Amino acid sequence: MRVIVITAPDFLPGEAPILATLLAWGADRIHLRKPGCKEQALVQLIEQLPDWCYPRLSLHDHFHLQARYGIGGIHLNGRNPAPPPGYRGMVSRSCHSLDEVERYKPFADYVFLSPVFDSISKAGYRGAFTRQELDGAARRGIIDHKVVALGGVSAQKMPQVHAWGFGGVALLGAVWEHCRTVDDAKRVLSGLSGQ
């Protein structure tokens, strides 16, 4: 199962070594999501990362940086709903309904479906789907290897996510609620994999 980590919305002290550690210790991709950030601040974070990380990053903003640094992908959302003209790399997309999953999945390498569970990082942000809705979506093949569960995903919820047939999980609160150092990053990923 694919493990994607979404950055905290704000820039954190010592963030680049933590992100590199997350990739080295089992995260498949890191999504650089810093809503409203200035381009130069994002450039500074990218340039603090080792080059080997770049193909495993996805940008949520400032898509033109993809070509400059060889970033592996871009993520489409309400702020940035379409890839730049001529773009040929990996594309992911945010979806907030099963209808959106069916609509956008054919045009993306993977899509996020959220919020699957009550959010860890956003107080009061409740899961949008009943267990019955997700059971039905799994039976009908709407949830498959191209759909990534986002929202409230933690180590305890991984068995249910797997049972529904999601192709991966996207983690935000489960990581950044406890992760402020490189050692924290190792612990968080070890906890998710049950090691």
N, CA and C atoms as an extended XYZ file, in Angstrom:
585
Properties=species:S:1:pos:R:3:atomname:S:1:resname:S:1:resid:I:1 pbc="F F F"
N         0.837       -1.182        0.000 N   MET     1
C         0.000        0.000        0.000 CA  MET     1
C         0.880        1.243        0.000 C   MET     1
N         0.564        2.163       -0.889 N   ARG     2
C         1.326        3.403       -1.036 CA  ARG     2
C         1.129        4.284        0.196 C   ARG     2
N         2.225        4.857        0.687 N   VAL     3
C         2.176        5.782        1.823 CA  VAL     3
C         2.661        7.141        1.345 C   VAL     3
N         1.760        8.115        1.412 N   ILE     4
C         2.067        9.477        0.988 CA  ILE     4
C         1.978       10.372        2.213 C   ILE     4
N         2.960       11.235        2.382 N   VAL     5
C         2.936       12.208        3.472 CA  VAL     5
C         2.709       13.581        2.866 C   VAL     5
N         1.751       14.304        3.424 N   ILE     6
C         1.485       15.685        3.023 CA  ILE     6
C         2.135       16.583        4.065 C   ILE     6
N         2.874       17.578        3.603 N   THR     7
C         3.555       18.461        4.552 CA  THR     7
C         2.558       19.220        5.416 C   THR     7
N         3.031       19.648        6.571 N   ALA     8
C         2.258       20.583        7.390 CA  ALA     8
C         2.049       21.846        6.563 C   ALA     8
N         0.938       22.566        6.758 N   PRO     9
C         0.684       23.739        5.922 CA  PRO     9
C         1.695       24.870        6.119 C   PRO     9
N         2.290       24.957        7.305 N   ASP    10
C         3.303       25.977        7.568 CA  ASP    10
C         4.693       25.357        7.457 C   ASP    10
N         5.672       26.190        7.195 N   PHE    11
C         7.054       25.713        7.170 CA  PHE    11
C         7.503       25.461        8.601 C   PHE    11
N         8.164       24.327        8.822 N   LEU    12
C         8.578       23.927       10.160 CA  LEU    12
C        10.093       24.020       10.296 C   LEU    12
N        10.604       24.290       11.492 N   PRO    13
C        12.061       24.267       11.700 CA  PRO    13
C        12.600       22.869       11.409 C   PRO    13
N        13.697       22.796       10.674 N   GLY    14
C        14.331       21.509       10.380 CA  GLY    14
C        13.481       20.587        9.527 C   GLY    14
N        12.600       21.154        8.705 N   GLU    15
C        11.646       20.332        7.954 CA  GLU    15
C        12.309       19.467        6.879 C   GLU    15
N        13.286       20.000        6.158 N   ALA    16
C        13.876       19.247        5.047 CA  ALA    16
C        14.482       17.910        5.496 C   ALA    16
N        15.292       17.854        6.559 N   PRO    17
C        15.821       16.556        6.980 CA  PRO    17
C        14.725       15.579        7.419 C   PRO    17
N        13.640       16.111        7.995 N   ILE    18
C        12.528       15.247        8.389 CA  ILE    18
C        11.874       14.645        7.156 C   ILE    18
N        11.647       15.477        6.123 N   LEU    19
C        11.030       14.980        4.891 CA  LEU    19
C        11.909       13.921        4.228 C   LEU    19
N        13.210       14.171        4.171 N   ALA    20
C        14.119       13.189        3.578 CA  ALA    20
C        14.098       11.884        4.372 C   ALA    20
N        14.039       11.979        5.690 N   THR    21
C        13.970       10.778        6.530 CA  THR    21
C        12.682       10.012        6.280 C   THR    21
N        11.566       10.729        6.161 N   LEU    22
C        10.296       10.053        5.873 CA  LEU    22
C        10.392        9.257        4.573 C   LEU    22
N        11.006        9.832        3.550 N   LEU    23
C        11.183        9.102        2.285 CA  LEU    23
C        12.142        7.923        2.454 C   LEU    23
N        13.206        8.121        3.203 N   ALA    24
C        14.189        7.051        3.387 CA  ALA    24
C        13.629        5.896        4.218 C   ALA    24
N        12.653        6.189        5.090 N   TRP    25
C        12.124        5.183        6.012 CA  TRP    25
C        10.776        4.613        5.602 C   TRP    25
N        10.373        4.827        4.365 N   GLY    26
C         9.195        4.102        3.907 CA  GLY    26
C         8.089        4.889        3.246 C   GLY    26
N         8.081        6.220        3.360 N   ALA    27
C         7.082        6.982        2.619 CA  ALA    27
C         7.404        6.871        1.127 C   ALA    27
N         6.383        6.686        0.322 N   ASP    28
C         6.594        6.587       -1.127 CA  ASP    28
C         6.726        7.957       -1.772 C   ASP    28
N         5.928        8.912       -1.279 N   ARG    29
C         5.940       10.256       -1.847 CA  ARG    29
C         5.709       11.272       -0.737 C   ARG    29
N         6.180       12.490       -1.002 N   ILE    30
C         5.887       13.638       -0.155 CA  ILE    30
C         5.169       14.667       -1.028 C   ILE    30
N         4.020       15.125       -0.540 N   HIS    31
C         3.307       16.201       -1.221 CA  HIS    31
C         3.657       17.513       -0.526 C   HIS    31
N         4.247       18.426       -1.291 N   LEU    32
C         4.599       19.740       -0.758 CA  LEU    32
C         3.368       20.636       -0.856 C   LEU    32
N         2.634       20.707        0.240 N   ARG    33
C         1.396       21.495        0.300 CA  ARG    33
C         1.581       22.600        1.331 C   ARG    33
N         1.778       23.800        0.831 N   LYS    34
C         1.967       24.992        1.670 CA  LYS    34
C         1.051       26.085        1.127 C   LYS    34
N        -0.248       25.996        1.417 N   PRO    35
C        -1.207       26.924        0.793 CA  PRO    35
C        -0.825       28.390        0.994 C   PRO    35
N        -0.820       29.124       -0.124 N   GLY    36
C        -0.533       30.552       -0.066 CA  GLY    36
C         0.921       30.909        0.132 C   GLY    36
N         1.818       29.927        0.079 N   CYS    37
C         3.232       30.235        0.324 CA  CYS    37
C         3.832       31.008       -0.843 C   CYS    37
N         4.823       31.789       -0.528 N   LYS    38
C         5.589       32.496       -1.555 CA  LYS    38
C         6.492       31.491       -2.266 C   LYS    38
N         6.693       31.727       -3.547 N   GLU    39
C         7.531       30.812       -4.336 CA  GLU    39
C         8.915       30.653       -3.722 C   GLU    39
N         9.535       31.742       -3.285 N   GLN    40
C        10.894       31.667       -2.764 CA  GLN    40
C        10.984       30.788       -1.525 C   GLN    40
N         9.968       30.807       -0.683 N   ALA    41
C         9.964       29.958        0.510 CA  ALA    41
C         9.916       28.488        0.114 C   ALA    41
N         9.121       28.165       -0.909 N   LEU    42
C         9.058       26.779       -1.384 CA  LEU    42
C        10.377       26.374       -2.028 C   LEU    42
N        10.972       27.271       -2.793 N   VAL    43
C        12.285       27.011       -3.409 CA  VAL    43
C        13.310       26.694       -2.321 C   VAL    43
N        13.319       27.460       -1.249 N   GLN    44
C        14.289       27.217       -0.168 CA  GLN    44
C        14.115       25.819        0.418 C   GLN    44
N        12.861       25.401        0.624 N   LEU    45
C        12.632       24.055        1.151 CA  LEU    45
C        13.118       23.002        0.161 C   LEU    45
N        12.773       23.160       -1.095 N   ILE    46
C        13.199       22.189       -2.120 CA  ILE    46
C        14.723       22.098       -2.162 C   ILE    46
N        15.384       23.229       -2.140 N   GLU    47
C        16.850       23.240       -2.257 CA  GLU    47
C        17.546       22.693       -1.014 C   GLU    47
N        16.846       22.609        0.106 N   GLN    48
C        17.419       21.997        1.308 CA  GLN    48
C        17.314       20.472        1.288 C   GLN    48
N        16.514       19.942        0.366 N   LEU    49
C        16.347       18.490        0.252 CA  LEU    49
C        17.432       17.899       -0.634 C   LEU    49
N        17.854       16.667       -0.368 N   PRO    50
C        18.790       16.009       -1.274 CA  PRO    50
C        18.131       15.779       -2.641 C   PRO    50
N        18.922       15.828       -3.704 N   ASP    51
C        18.398       15.657       -5.068 CA  ASP    51
C        17.630       14.349       -5.239 C   ASP    51
N        18.018       13.288       -4.534 N   TRP    52
C        17.354       12.002       -4.727 CA  TRP    52
C        15.885       12.053       -4.310 C   TRP    52
N        15.511       13.054       -3.524 N   CYS    53
C        14.110       13.194       -3.111 CA  CYS    53
C        13.222       13.743       -4.225 C   CYS    53
N        13.775       14.531       -5.129 N   TYR    54
C        12.966       15.293       -6.077 CA  TYR    54
C        11.980       14.453       -6.886 C   TYR    54
N        12.374       13.305       -7.422 N   PRO    55
C        11.397       12.521       -8.188 CA  PRO    55
C        10.232       11.993       -7.349 C   PRO    55
N        10.387       11.999       -6.038 N   ARG    56
C         9.344       11.468       -5.144 CA  ARG    56
C         8.544       12.574       -4.458 C   ARG    56
N         8.630       13.785       -5.001 N   LEU    57
C         7.870       14.920       -4.499 CA  LEU    57
C         6.734       15.240       -5.462 C   LEU    57
N         5.651       15.818       -4.921 N   SER    58
C         4.569       16.368       -5.736 CA  SER    58
C         4.283       17.774       -5.241 C   SER    58
N         4.110       18.686       -6.178 N   LEU    59
C         3.822       20.081       -5.865 CA  LEU    59
C         2.323       20.344       -5.860 C   LEU    59
N         1.848       21.122       -4.889 N   HIS    60
C         0.453       21.562       -4.870 CA  HIS    60
C         0.314       22.977       -5.429 C   HIS    60
N         1.390       23.711       -5.520 N   ASP    61
C         1.408       25.080       -6.053 CA  ASP    61
C         2.737       25.303       -6.769 C   ASP    61
N         2.813       26.420       -7.484 N   HIS    62
C         4.058       26.800       -8.174 CA  HIS    62
C         4.546       25.669       -9.084 C   HIS    62
N         3.639       25.209       -9.955 N   PHE    63
C         3.920       24.045      -10.805 CA  PHE    63
C         5.147       24.230      -11.700 C   PHE    63
N         5.485       25.455      -12.057 N   HIS    64
C         6.641       25.682      -12.933 CA  HIS    64
C         7.953       25.220      -12.290 C   HIS    64
N         7.967       25.067      -10.966 N   LEU    65
C         9.184       24.571      -10.301 CA  LEU    65
C         9.439       23.099      -10.620 C   LEU    65
N         8.412       22.394      -11.088 N   GLN    66
C         8.562       20.970      -11.414 CA  GLN    66
C         9.673       20.768      -12.428 C   GLN    66
N         9.656       21.539      -13.501 N   ALA    67
C        10.666       21.377      -14.554 CA  ALA    67
C        12.044       21.828      -14.074 C   ALA    67
N        12.097       22.903      -13.298 N   ARG    68
C        13.389       23.427      -12.848 CA  ARG    68
C        14.140       22.419      -11.989 C   ARG    68
N        13.422       21.683      -11.135 N   TYR    69
C        14.082       20.782      -10.186 CA  TYR    69
C        13.894       19.301      -10.497 C   TYR    69
N        13.153       18.980      -11.532 N   GLY    70
C        12.886       17.566      -11.806 CA  GLY    70
C        11.981       16.942      -10.763 C   GLY    70
N        11.030       17.742      -10.261 N   ILE    71
C        10.059       17.245       -9.283 CA  ILE    71
C         9.190       16.198       -9.981 C   ILE    71
N         8.860       15.123       -9.274 N   GLY    72
C         8.183       13.982       -9.894 CA  GLY    72
C         6.727       14.162      -10.228 C   GLY    72
N         6.012       15.096       -9.575 N   GLY    73
C         4.591       15.192       -9.859 CA  GLY    73
C         3.972       16.497       -9.422 C   GLY    73
N         2.709       16.669       -9.841 N   ILE    74
C         1.918       17.813       -9.421 CA  ILE    74
C         0.575       17.293       -8.898 C   ILE    74
N        -0.040       18.092       -8.028 N   HIS    75
C        -1.319       17.704       -7.447 CA  HIS    75
C        -2.364       18.756       -7.782 C   HIS    75
N        -3.456       18.330       -8.387 N   LEU    76
C        -4.524       19.233       -8.791 CA  LEU    76
C        -5.560       19.339       -7.681 C   LEU    76
N        -6.090       20.554       -7.515 N   ASN    77
C        -7.079       20.822       -6.473 CA  ASN    77
C        -7.890       22.037       -6.892 C   ASN    77
N        -8.683       22.572       -5.979 N   GLY    78
C        -9.504       23.729       -6.301 CA  GLY    78
C        -8.703       24.952       -6.707 C   GLY    78
N        -7.522       25.156       -6.115 N   ARG    79
C        -6.670       26.294       -6.457 CA  ARG    79
C        -5.997       26.103       -7.807 C   ARG    79
N        -5.644       24.876       -8.121 N   ASN    80
C        -4.918       24.555       -9.351 CA  ASN    80
C        -5.593       23.348      -10.010 C   ASN    80
N        -6.682       23.589      -10.770 N   PRO    81
C        -7.488       22.477      -11.265 CA  PRO    81
C        -6.981       21.791      -12.534 C   PRO    81
N        -5.955       22.353      -13.182 N   ALA    82
C        -5.487       21.752      -14.440 CA  ALA    82
C        -3.962       21.783      -14.494 C   ALA    82
N        -3.367       20.777      -15.140 N   PRO    83
C        -1.914       20.803      -15.288 CA  PRO    83
C        -1.491       21.893      -16.275 C   PRO    83
N        -0.246       22.349      -16.177 N   PRO    84
C         0.242       23.342      -17.135 CA  PRO    84
C         0.253       22.749      -18.546 C   PRO    84
N         0.125       23.577      -19.562 N   PRO    85
C         0.176       23.078      -20.938 CA  PRO    85
C         1.467       22.296      -21.189 C   PRO    85
N         1.321       21.138      -21.808 N   GLY    86
C         2.474       20.320      -22.164 CA  GLY    86
C         3.045       19.475      -21.041 C   GLY    86
N         2.486       19.573      -19.834 N   TYR    87
C         3.002       18.799      -18.700 CA  TYR    87
C         2.809       17.307      -18.951 C   TYR    87
N         3.854       16.496      -18.647 N   ARG    88
C         3.781       15.070      -18.904 CA  ARG    88
C         4.128       14.186      -17.698 C   ARG    88
N         4.300       14.762      -16.541 N   GLY    89
C         4.691       13.972      -15.366 CA  GLY    89
C         3.504       13.370      -14.630 C   GLY    89
N         3.768       12.897      -13.431 N   MET    90
C         2.748       12.281      -12.582 CA  MET    90
C         1.730       13.327      -12.149 C   MET    90
N         0.452       12.926      -12.166 N   VAL    91
C        -0.636       13.816      -11.758 CA  VAL    91
C        -1.484       13.117      -10.700 C   VAL    91
N        -1.743       13.836       -9.615 N   SER    92
C        -2.701       13.373       -8.619 CA  SER    92
C        -3.749       14.465       -8.450 C   SER    92
N        -4.854       14.117       -7.794 N   ARG    93
C        -5.949       15.080       -7.677 CA  ARG    93
C        -6.722       14.855       -6.380 C   ARG    93
N        -7.233       15.941       -5.803 N   SER    94
C        -8.097       15.871       -4.628 CA  SER    94
C        -9.534       15.606       -5.060 C   SER    94
N       -10.193       14.674       -4.378 N   CYS    95
C       -11.608       14.386       -4.600 CA  CYS    95
C       -12.310       14.347       -3.250 C   CYS    95
N       -13.519       14.928       -3.212 N   HIS    96
C       -14.265       14.982       -1.961 CA  HIS    96
C       -15.610       14.275       -2.070 C   HIS    96
N       -15.786       13.527       -3.146 N   SER    97
C       -16.994       12.712       -3.308 CA  SER    97
C       -16.643       11.504       -4.165 C   SER    97
N       -17.475       10.488       -4.074 N   LEU    98
C       -17.262        9.300       -4.910 CA  LEU    98
C       -17.503        9.632       -6.377 C   LEU    98
N       -18.411       10.562       -6.659 N   ASP    99
C       -18.627       11.001       -8.042 CA  ASP    99
C       -17.359       11.627       -8.611 C   ASP    99
N       -16.682       12.449       -7.805 N   GLU   100
C       -15.428       13.052       -8.276 CA  GLU   100
C       -14.377       11.982       -8.531 C   GLU   100
N       -14.313       10.972       -7.681 N   VAL   101
C       -13.359        9.887       -7.900 CA  VAL   101
C       -13.610        9.246       -9.269 C   VAL   101
N       -14.880        8.930       -9.539 N   GLU   102
C       -15.195        8.303      -10.835 CA  GLU   102
C       -14.871        9.231      -12.002 C   GLU   102
N       -15.093       10.526      -11.831 N   ARG   103
C       -14.850       11.491      -12.905 CA  ARG   103
C       -13.363       11.693      -13.173 C   ARG   103
N       -12.555       11.837      -12.109 N   TYR   104
C       -11.161       12.243      -12.282 CA  TYR   104
C       -10.156       11.096      -12.303 C   TYR   104
N       -10.514        9.953      -11.765 N   LYS   105
C        -9.564        8.837      -11.676 CA  LYS   105
C        -8.953        8.459      -13.030 C   LYS   105
N        -9.732        8.435      -14.131 N   PRO   106
C        -9.124        8.050      -15.415 CA  PRO   106
C        -8.034        9.012      -15.903 C   PRO   106
N        -8.012       10.241      -15.375 N   PHE   107
C        -7.082       11.254      -15.858 CA  PHE   107
C        -5.942       11.522      -14.880 C   PHE   107
N        -5.801       10.691      -13.869 N   ALA   108
C        -4.779       10.901      -12.847 CA  ALA   108
C        -4.053        9.591      -12.570 C   ALA   108
N        -2.826        9.712      -12.081 N   ASP   109
C        -2.096        8.526      -11.639 CA  ASP   109
C        -2.715        7.991      -10.351 C   ASP   109
N        -3.200        8.903       -9.501 N   TYR   110
C        -3.955        8.523       -8.314 CA  TYR   110
C        -4.749        9.729       -7.844 C   TYR   110
N        -5.788        9.462       -7.059 N   VAL   111
C        -6.608       10.537       -6.489 CA  VAL   111
C        -6.704       10.344       -4.980 C   VAL   111
N        -6.829       11.458       -4.273 N   PHE   112
C        -7.122       11.427       -2.845 CA  PHE   112
C        -8.633       11.459       -2.679 C   PHE   112
N        -9.177       10.598       -1.828 N   LEU   113
C       -10.565       10.692       -1.408 CA  LEU   113
C       -10.553       11.139        0.047 C   LEU   113
N       -11.233       12.275        0.319 N   SER   114
C       -11.215       12.786        1.692 CA  SER   114
C       -12.485       13.567        2.006 C   SER   114
N       -12.765       13.685        3.309 N   PRO   115
C       -12.133       12.998        4.438 CA  PRO   115
C       -12.796       11.639        4.683 C   PRO   115
N       -11.968       10.608        4.721 N   VAL   116
C       -12.466        9.248        4.942 CA  VAL   116
C       -12.876        9.070        6.407 C   VAL   116
N       -12.042        9.555        7.335 N   PHE   117
C       -12.334        9.502        8.759 CA  PHE   117
C       -12.317       10.930        9.310 C   PHE   117
N       -12.673       11.103       10.565 N   ASP   118
C       -12.588       12.419       11.201 CA  ASP   118
C       -11.126       12.868       11.204 C   ASP   118
N       -10.904       14.106       10.815 N   SER   119
C        -9.554       14.640       10.684 CA  SER   119
C        -8.811       14.666       12.016 C   SER   119
N        -7.522       14.385       11.945 N   ILE   120
C        -6.643       14.498       13.115 CA  ILE   120
C        -6.157       15.943       13.247 C   ILE   120
N        -5.886       16.594       12.117 N   SER   121
C        -5.264       17.920       12.145 CA  SER   121
C        -6.255       19.071       12.122 C   SER   121
N        -7.499       18.837       11.699 N   LYS   122
C        -8.486       19.924       11.606 CA  LYS   122
C        -9.648       19.617       12.546 C   LYS   122
N        -9.718       20.326       13.640 N   ALA   123
C       -10.780       20.109       14.628 CA  ALA   123
C       -12.150       20.307       13.992 C   ALA   123
N       -13.043       19.368       14.226 N   GLY   124
C       -14.399       19.468       13.718 CA  GLY   124
C       -14.592       19.054       12.275 C   GLY   124
N       -13.523       18.677       11.593 N   TYR   125
C       -13.613       18.249       10.196 CA  TYR   125
C       -13.911       16.751       10.198 C   TYR   125
N       -15.179       16.417        9.962 N   ARG   126
C       -15.676       15.050       10.134 CA  ARG   126
C       -15.542       14.236        8.856 C   ARG   126
N       -15.429       12.913        9.023 N   GLY   127
C       -15.450       12.014        7.880 CA  GLY   127
C       -16.720       12.231        7.058 C   GLY   127
N       -16.612       12.187        5.740 N   ALA   128
C       -17.734       12.522        4.857 CA  ALA   128
C       -18.502       11.305        4.360 C   ALA   128
N       -18.065       10.116        4.737 N   PHE   129
C       -18.654        8.902        4.174 CA  PHE   129
C       -19.024        7.929        5.290 C   PHE   129
N       -20.139        7.250        5.113 N   THR   130
C       -20.491        6.194        6.055 CA  THR   130
C       -19.732        4.928        5.678 C   THR   130
N       -19.641        4.032        6.624 N   ARG   131
C       -19.018        2.731        6.358 CA  ARG   131
C       -19.745        2.037        5.200 C   ARG   131
N       -21.073        2.137        5.169 N   GLN   132
C       -21.859        1.494        4.109 CA  GLN   132
C       -21.532        2.095        2.737 C   GLN   132
N       -21.358        3.412        2.681 N   GLU   133
C       -20.999        4.050        1.404 CA  GLU   133
C       -19.645        3.558        0.909 C   GLU   133
N       -18.687        3.452        1.821 N   LEU   134
C       -17.351        3.002        1.420 CA  LEU   134
C       -17.349        1.516        1.097 C   LEU   134
N       -18.132        0.715        1.837 N   ASP   135
C       -18.280       -0.706        1.490 CA  ASP   135
C       -18.817       -0.846        0.072 C   ASP   135
N       -19.865       -0.068       -0.242 N   GLY   136
C       -20.469       -0.121       -1.571 CA  GLY   136
C       -19.516        0.346       -2.656 C   GLY   136
N       -18.767        1.418       -2.383 N   ALA   137
C       -17.794        1.919       -3.362 CA  ALA   137
C       -16.703        0.883       -3.620 C   ALA   137
N       -16.321        0.169       -2.580 N   ALA   138
C       -15.320       -0.896       -2.746 CA  ALA   138
C       -15.889       -2.027       -3.598 C   ALA   138
N       -17.128       -2.442       -3.322 N   ARG   139
C       -17.751       -3.526       -4.098 CA  ARG   139
C       -17.899       -3.152       -5.567 C   ARG   139
N       -18.214       -1.887       -5.838 N   ARG   140
C       -18.424       -1.443       -7.217 CA  ARG   140
C       -17.123       -1.087       -7.941 C   ARG   140
N       -15.989       -1.182       -7.243 N   GLY   141
C       -14.705       -0.902       -7.884 CA  GLY   141
C       -14.376        0.574       -7.997 C   GLY   141
N       -15.168        1.424       -7.342 N   ILE   142
C       -14.827        2.852       -7.333 CA  ILE   142
C       -13.544        3.053       -6.534 C   ILE   142
N       -13.471        2.397       -5.380 N   ILE   143
C       -12.228        2.394       -4.602 CA  ILE   143
C       -11.366        1.267       -5.154 C   ILE   143
N       -10.160        1.633       -5.569 N   ASP   144
C        -9.225        0.644       -6.113 CA  ASP   144
C        -7.797        1.138       -5.892 C   ASP   144
N        -6.850        0.555       -6.619 N   HIS   145
C        -5.425        0.871       -6.415 CA  HIS   145
C        -5.074        2.330       -6.732 C   HIS   145
N        -5.939        3.045       -7.454 N   LYS   146
C        -5.655        4.441       -7.796 CA  LYS   146
C        -6.261        5.427       -6.801 C   LYS   146
N        -6.933        4.931       -5.769 N   VAL   147
C        -7.593        5.814       -4.807 CA  VAL   147
C        -6.851        5.745       -3.472 C   VAL   147
N        -6.499        6.916       -2.966 N   VAL   148
C        -5.717        7.057       -1.744 CA  VAL   148
C        -6.608        7.662       -0.666 C   VAL   148
N        -6.679        7.007        0.484 N   ALA   149
C        -7.499        7.487        1.605 CA  ALA   149
C        -6.788        8.626        2.322 C   ALA   149
N        -7.516        9.719        2.529 N   LEU   150
C        -6.992       10.883        3.238 CA  LEU   150
C        -8.022       11.329        4.267 C   LEU   150
N        -7.543       11.748        5.408 N   GLY   151
C        -8.424       12.273        6.442 CA  GLY   151
C        -8.562       11.313        7.598 C   GLY   151
N        -7.866       11.630        8.694 N   GLY   152
C        -7.992       10.836        9.900 CA  GLY   152
C        -7.346        9.471        9.860 C   GLY   152
N        -6.510        9.224        8.859 N   VAL   153
C        -5.868        7.906        8.749 CA  VAL   153
C        -4.753        7.809        9.792 C   VAL   153
N        -4.786        6.737       10.570 N   SER   154
C        -3.773        6.472       11.592 CA  SER   154
C        -3.415        4.993       11.529 C   SER   154
N        -2.437        4.590       12.312 N   ALA   155
C        -2.026        3.179       12.330 CA  ALA   155
C        -3.196        2.274       12.671 C   ALA   155
N        -4.062        2.712       13.587 N   GLN   156
C        -5.195        1.886       14.009 CA  GLN   156
C        -6.224        1.704       12.878 C   GLN   156
N        -6.279        2.641       11.966 N   LYS   157
C        -7.273        2.580       10.885 CA  LYS   157
C        -6.753        1.881        9.628 C   LYS   157
N        -5.480        1.573        9.592 N   MET   158
C        -4.881        0.962        8.391 CA  MET   158
C        -5.572       -0.349        7.992 C   MET   158
N        -5.919       -1.247        8.912 N   PRO   159
C        -6.592       -2.480        8.489 CA  PRO   159
C        -7.911       -2.218        7.752 C   PRO   159
N        -8.687       -1.240        8.217 N   GLN   160
C        -9.948       -0.935        7.538 CA  GLN   160
C        -9.702       -0.328        6.157 C   GLN   160
N        -8.718        0.545        6.049 N   VAL   161
C        -8.375        1.149        4.758 CA  VAL   161
C        -7.979        0.046        3.779 C   VAL   161
N        -7.192       -0.892        4.248 N   HIS   162
C        -6.769       -2.025        3.417 CA  HIS   162
C        -7.972       -2.873        3.008 C   HIS   162
N        -8.876       -3.130        3.939 N   ALA   163
C       -10.063       -3.952        3.648 CA  ALA   163
C       -10.948       -3.316        2.582 C   ALA   163
N       -11.019       -1.985        2.554 N   TRP   164
C       -11.806       -1.308        1.526 CA  TRP   164
C       -11.131       -1.335        0.159 C   TRP   164
N        -9.848       -1.687        0.111 N   GLY   165
C        -9.163       -1.789       -1.168 CA  GLY   165
C        -8.507       -0.517       -1.655 C   GLY   165
N        -8.325        0.459       -0.758 N   PHE   166
C        -7.597        1.666       -1.167 CA  PHE   166
C        -6.184        1.293       -1.597 C   PHE   166
N        -5.668        2.023       -2.564 N   GLY   167
C        -4.309        1.777       -3.039 CA  GLY   167
C        -3.252        2.430       -2.185 C   GLY   167
N        -3.674        3.235       -1.228 N   GLY   168
C        -2.711        3.898       -0.375 CA  GLY   168
C        -3.380        4.795        0.627 C   GLY   168
N        -2.533        5.421        1.439 N   VAL   169
C        -2.990        6.378        2.439 CA  VAL   169
C        -2.172        7.655        2.289 C   VAL   169
N        -2.835        8.772        2.548 N   ALA   170
C        -2.151       10.067        2.607 CA  ALA   170
C        -2.246       10.546        4.047 C   ALA   170
N        -1.122       10.864        4.617 N   LEU   171
C        -1.031       11.200        6.039 CA  LEU   171
C        -0.630       12.649        6.222 C   LEU   171
N        -1.337       13.317        7.124 N   LEU   172
C        -0.973       14.676        7.486 CA  LEU   172
C        -0.936       14.751        9.014 C   LEU   172
N        -2.093       14.765        9.647 N   GLY   173
C        -2.147       14.861       11.104 CA  GLY   173
C        -1.438       13.723       11.816 C   GLY   173
N        -1.563       12.505       11.294 N   ALA   174
C        -0.933       11.343       11.947 CA  ALA   174
C         0.586       11.475       11.978 C   ALA   174
N         1.144       12.234       11.046 N   VAL   175
C         2.592       12.455       11.025 CA  VAL   175
C         2.951       13.694       11.839 C   VAL   175
N         2.331       14.844       11.508 N   TRP   176
C         2.811       16.117       12.051 CA  TRP   176
C         2.350       16.393       13.473 C   TRP   176
N         1.409       15.604       13.969 N   GLU   177
C         1.016       15.738       15.360 CA  GLU   177
C         2.166       15.304       16.292 C   GLU   177
N         3.035       14.412       15.819 N   HIS   178
C         4.114       13.865       16.661 CA  HIS   178
C         5.509       14.043       16.069 C   HIS   178
N         5.632       14.654       14.923 N   CYS   179
C         6.900       14.619       14.197 CA  CYS   179
C         7.559       15.997       14.161 C   CYS   179
N         8.629       16.156       14.950 N   ARG   180
C         9.386       17.407       14.948 CA  ARG   180
C        10.880       17.186       14.743 C   ARG   180
N        11.296       15.919       14.731 N   THR   181
C        12.718       15.606       14.543 CA  THR   181
C        12.847       14.411       13.605 C   THR   181
N        14.069       14.167       13.177 N   VAL   182
C        14.353       13.004       12.331 CA  VAL   182
C        13.989       11.714       13.064 C   VAL   182
N        14.308       11.626       14.349 N   ASP   183
C        13.956       10.419       15.119 CA  ASP   183
C        12.448       10.240       15.214 C   ASP   183
N        11.711       11.352       15.359 N   ASP   184
C        10.248       11.268       15.360 CA  ASP   184
C         9.749       10.672       14.044 C   ASP   184
N        10.336       11.114       12.935 N   ALA   185
C         9.918       10.628       11.613 CA  ALA   185
C        10.098        9.115       11.511 C   ALA   185
N        11.213        8.631       12.003 N   LYS   186
C        11.468        7.177       11.976 CA  LYS   186
C        10.426        6.439       12.823 C   LYS   186
N        10.119        6.983       13.999 N   ARG   187
C         9.144        6.358       14.895 CA  ARG   187
C         7.748        6.328       14.271 C   ARG   187
N         7.345        7.426       13.662 N   VAL   188
C         6.013        7.526       13.062 CA  VAL   188
C         5.848        6.475       11.979 C   VAL   188
N         6.823        6.358       11.098 N   LEU   189
C         6.691        5.381       10.002 CA  LEU   189
C         6.808        3.949       10.509 C   LEU   189
N         7.633        3.731       11.500 N   SER   190
C         7.713        2.380       12.083 CA  SER   190
C         6.374        1.995       12.701 C   SER   190
N         5.705        2.939       13.353 N   GLY   191
C         4.412        2.682       13.960 CA  GLY   191
C         3.349        2.353       12.925 C   GLY   191
N         3.405        2.993       11.771 N   LEU   192
C         2.421        2.720       10.725 CA  LEU   192
C         2.592        1.325       10.133 C   LEU   192
N         3.836        0.912       10.023 N   SER   193
C         4.086       -0.404        9.416 CA  SER   193
C         4.034       -1.530       10.431 C   SER   193
N         3.896       -1.171       11.710 N   GLY   194
C         3.803       -2.192       12.747 CA  GLY   194
C         5.125       -2.784       13.151 C   GLY   194
N         6.239       -2.119       12.787 N   GLN   195
C         7.571       -2.652       13.117 CA  GLN   195
C         7.960       -2.310       14.533 C   GLN   195
